[in-house]
């Protein structure tokens, strides 16, 4: 049943966000736009160093604390928190997102996500967002320019 009195859509995104750039800002804006007529409430789950190492084979340059502070300072972000280490589902379930917005290149934790959300009693929509000039605004490309 849809709550006709609902005024807010909780949108959750995930990422490393080692260097916050225009691609990330566009990603957050796209995610917020998913709220439609409701007020968007954007929750950013910041990848833990340990998970980044496991998934990407390297750790971020900036510490978790610095990355979290940078994300919290953005006007598009309503809540920023460190992600889970290990099982990511309790972390997601606790936030109760209406929508999970995935980046165009995100593949970690995606397999089985929809069924895990349903099993937890959540009716969360999963939406894949479009890239914003990925040939320019990709962290690996930006880092390579400054080496």
MOLIN-V161080 format. One record per residue. RES is the residue in one letter. PSI is psi in whole degrees, 0 to 359 (999 if undefined). NEAR is the number of other C-alpha atoms within 10 Angstrom. Layout:
[[RES/PSI/NEAR] [RES/PSI/NEAR]]
//
This chain:
[[X/134/3] [X/135/5] [X/107/6] [X/349/6] [X/2/7] [X/133/9] [X/354/11] [X/140/14] [X/124/19] [X/116/21] [X/129/27] [X/135/26] [X/162/19] [X/147/20] [X/171/16] [X/314/22] [X/54/20] [X/315/22] [X/113/18] [X/123/16] [X/180/15] [X/328/14] [X/319/17] [X/316/20] [X/319/17] [X/319/18] [X/313/22] [X/319/24] [X/317/14] [X/316/16] [X/315/26] [X/324/24] [X/342/14] [X/343/19] [X/340/19] [X/239/10] [X/345/10] [X/167/15] [X/127/15] [X/143/20] [X/102/20] [X/122/25] [X/122/24] [X/121/24] [X/115/23] [X/126/21] [X/136/23] [X/150/19] [X/315/20] [X/319/15] [X/321/18] [X/317/15] [X/315/13] [X/319/10] [X/316/12] [X/348/10] [X/14/9] [X/160/12] [X/155/17] [X/156/18] [X/316/12] [X/149/14] [X/164/13] [X/318/19] [X/317/9] [X/318/12] [X/318/21] [X/317/21] [X/319/13] [X/319/15] [X/318/24] [X/332/17] [X/348/12] [X/136/14] [X/338/9] [X/342/20] [X/126/18] [X/327/16] [X/134/15] [X/136/22] [X/157/17] [X/139/18] [X/178/20] [X/156/17] [X/125/12] [X/232/11] [X/116/10] [X/343/12] [X/315/14] [X/324/12] [X/316/16] [X/314/16] [X/320/15] [X/326/8] [X/342/13] [X/57/19] [X/145/23] [X/328/18] [X/138/21] [X/122/24] [X/120/24] [X/144/20] [X/159/19] [X/334/14] [X/10/11] [X/126/13] [X/339/10] [X/141/10] [X/5/10] [X/320/10] [X/125/9] [X/2/8] [X/312/15] [X/313/15] [X/325/11] [X/322/13] [X/315/19] [X/317/11] [X/332/10] [X/359/12] [X/14/11] [X/144/15] [X/41/14] [X/131/19] [X/144/13] [X/123/18] [X/132/14] [X/125/13] [X/162/18] [X/151/14] [X/157/17] [X/100/17] [X/60/11] [X/341/13] [X/346/9] [X/310/13] [X/69/17] [X/130/18] [X/317/17] [X/322/11] [X/316/12] [X/316/14] [X/320/12] [X/328/8] [X/331/7] [X/10/6] [X/999/5]]
//
